[in-house]
């Protein structure tokens, strides 16, 4: 065998070995570390209605409709330890769906249903955002996915539906999208609940302890990043409010026992 042939044979052996090692590593990643193979496309037909389907107490299926400019359903609550199959469809334009703090990232493309499966082990409030520019309302496109402990989940299921709110200040909070992250029924969301907020002893992320008075309430509405409550992320956008509107909201919060 000539030296050239020998060299050629060596090159072939080395490249085959590389390919085998690559396959071996891929197999190891799938079996040992449960790295999923991409399984984005499904044979589910595009849908127009969002819903949460319960398969078992630890297995759920969410159909998200991404449309200009909201996600349906806007809030999903599941118990910790659940596996969720997430399907996303859109009736209008291309949207993106990202669940902050996780590696969940799907595109919502007209005519197609995209899919992924996630497991949530710990209670946490996740924010679902649209990350594909989809028009003037794009930055408002957000939803909540709350993973709660089993007891909270049971209590929520047993609780009667909240009564309709008619207070103009509440309507204003809703119109400014405040209620996407805050509740008035005591449940924590992306932000702390507004129930009983006035006079509440509150620890801030800067380590200080304060009592929420009207100066603090005003500040945290007008300049949300200055005082962030411990345990929450600095994600609240500055709302566009007139002085009168801020006054009305602060007054409403003071009476929200
Ligand atoms: Cu939908 Cu951006």
Boltz pocket constraint, residues with backbone or C-beta under 6 A from the ligand:
constraints:
  - pocket:
      binder: B
      contacts: [[A, 66], [A, 67], [A, 68], [A, 69], [A, 94], [A, 95], [A, 96], [A, 130], [A, 131], [A, 132], [A, 133], [A, 134], [A, 135], [A, 138], [A, 139], [A, 141]]
      max_distance: 6.0
